Amino acid sequence: VSYRCRGFRFAGVATGVKKDGALDLGIIASDSLVPTAAVFTQNKAAAAPVKLSRTILKKSAGRARAVVVNSGNANACTGKQGTLDAKQMAKLGAKAIGAEPGEVLVASTGVIGLALDMGRIEEGLPSAAETLRSGNIDQFAKAILTTDKGVKISQRRIAIGGKRITLLGCTKGAGMIAPNMATTLSFVVTDAKLSPKALQDSLSTAVVPTFNAISVDGDSSTNDMISAMASGAAGGTSLRGADLREFTACLTDLLDDLARKLMRDGEGVHHVVDIFVRGTRNDQAARRVAQTIANSPLVKTAIAGCDPNWGRILAAAGRSGVSMNLAKTSLRIGSVPVLRDGEPSGKPDWEQRASDAMRKSEYPMVLDMGMGPGRARYLACDLSKEYVSINSDYRS
Amino acid sequence: VSYRCRGFRFAGVATGVKKDGALDLGIIASDSLVPTAAVFTQNKAAAAPVKLSRTILKKSAGRARAVVVNSGNANACTGKQGTLDAKQMAKLGAKAIGAEPGEVLVASTGVIGLALDMGRIEEGLPSAAETLRSGNIDQFAKAILTTDKGVKISQRRIAIGGKRITLLGCTKGAGMIAPNMATTLSFVVTDAKLSPKALQDSLSTAVVPTFNAISVDGDSSTNDMISAMASGAAGGTSLRGADLREFTACLTDLLDDLARKLMRDGEGVHHVVDIFVRGTRNDQAARRVAQTIANSPLVKTAIAGCDPNWGRILAAAGRSGVSMNLAKTSLRIGSVPVLRDGEPSGKPDWEQRASDAMRKSEYPMVLDMGMGPGRARYLACDLSKEYVSINSDYRS
């Protein structure tokens, strides 16, 4: 596959922050100032680059020329120096590509509480700028990784309103998706033509059932951020109405793919489970139930052990705060019914069949609460010994 | 220590439900119908015995003669049969001790989704009733255990209003306190004289900073329950005013001891950490922050690894939903300051010292958010590989 999107160039270089000489500084640059949207972490301890990027996008009314990203250091909880460093990083990035500091977003991922090595970033940015190429997203996608096993890139091509449109994105994960280095970063570019507002609405919508519906230890980290830039190189008029909805659907599909890639590469992850919840009063209630199940350590260890201990799933649903009537509740693991209208399966082989279903690397659990039209889906994964190993001694 | 409390007798027998022939059926009996209070799980999938005991206490206006408890099977998510079985268990228990069914509470702990073996319970109750002795709480405390390593009993003696009063209690834990068999049960008896309402108020108050402030995977299970019975054998008038407050303080102390014992015996637990949070707008906010920190898998794995990765603590506080100003936030691990008013510690040896502090089996973390008088404490523990092992293949 050739990953390219008209109007954008990518770069990734090694500055030596990562001990093994891996790539750790990346740039996405647009040819001009283009509509740019972003969704940032809700964490109150948001990192300096998150705060700065939020401010920049606000001041520019949703336009930017580039994103500069470093990995290995999150520039989070770094006090006043951290704020200065983030600004300096934007300034150096702008200088390297010939833009203004107010046109460059910054993002960081890695260890919390340690000052950035600004010398390395100052040295690295000009060489990164020199290697900016339209075919280089692979390098960029490598430069944003931390404990990930590999790059996560996704691309979609569709025709909307007679124009051929490309959406291209990449993401990084780590520690079971509440990344052990406390950062999920994602970057999307498209050549579609959209207003800044339409792009922001589209991104905000697409994030809900994708990046905001993967579990996780429930952590929204200090550095989480996803940005989308639209070059408009596909031409035509700005997308709106049905065309915009089609674009949003395609963006959602792209983000879903990236989110799944991120889950599969999570630390110690062997099973990715689609938790479907139905039959609640409304979608919000279904989402709350699905999220509680997906974050339950007891459910996650049962997933790890391929153990159809379904009482844990019911117990998690029961503590989610959502109304529940056990007598109306049904549960399937894979295609195996284990509970029907509050009565446990009477079939003698249910346990073996459910356990077999759980040995697959991806499978669904479907909880029907029988009380209304609400529905939601959440991606969950196992909690394994490897996860504990990796996160018990990441720093030391 | 001799564990006794005037007015109460205890028993524990083996009915064969537990594979290894361990005790699995227990009774606490009072000599007469006495004031009895209880706090039950808030879980919407509450087990049949929880629902029945709640109803019994309501109908009796807070009086009971006995509690009958079985372990090995939670009688949860067991459909209509489960409801009938819980009632039958209360009826059989009442018959065995010569009481009315409406005077006997029931509690169950163990596997979810499996029907009770009523034959064994019917056989076991009369022999349990025969062995009821005032000095037998040890047997009872054994009979309620599941994966616990040992019994957890605590006793306090105080003088209130010139009367010598005893408080005696026991509890069971398991799976890191969101028990893997989804049950925490606790039972307290006292010879103090109290009205049913005063006893309930006292118990409800004492539970908040003790059993409701231990972490946990955040799970309130389908079977959680704590009951308190007061025989009044100590004599005098019913406790009220300052005397009642003194009783409540002593009860809180007793429950704190039981809760700590439960934490120390949690599955795979090597470290019990007092999470102190200060400086929030109010106590409720502090509690929310402390709870979020205590339940964070990333914090818990850092505790397991004695890794002073304090960014994870800040990140958890930041996603708790409580207002935060990093520039006013300070954090100590043990007695080592790692963050002061938003600035990381500049001392070269902070990491070694903080790591040393974390090697202790019990130590505090103190987070000061610098914004108000709110404070709270939560007991947390590590998330270890043993926990994952135990919970990955408990059933299979």
Interface residues (C-beta under 8 A of the other chain):
Chain A: Q42 N43 K44 A45 A46 A74 A76 C77 T78 G79 K80 V111 I112 G113 L114 G175 M176 A178 N180 A182 D217 G218 D219 S220 S221 T222 S296 P297 L298 T301 A302 A304 G305 C306 D307 P308 N309 W310 G311 R312 L314 A315 A316 A317 G318 R319 S320 V322 S323 M324 L326 A327 T329 V338 L339 G342 E343 P344 S355 L383 S384 K385 Y387 V388 S389 N391 S392 D393 Y394 R395 S396
Chain B: Q42 N43 K44 A45 A46 A74 A76 C77 T78 G79 K80 V111 I112 G113 L114 G175 M176 A178 N180 A182 D217 G218 D219 S220 S221 T222 S296 P297 L298 T301 A302 A304 G305 C306 D307 P308 N309 W310 G311 R312 L314 A315 A316 A317 G318 R319 S320 V322 S323 M324 L326 A327 T329 V338 L339 G342 E343 P344 S355 L383 S384 K385 Y387 V388 S389 N391 S392 D393 Y394 R395 S396
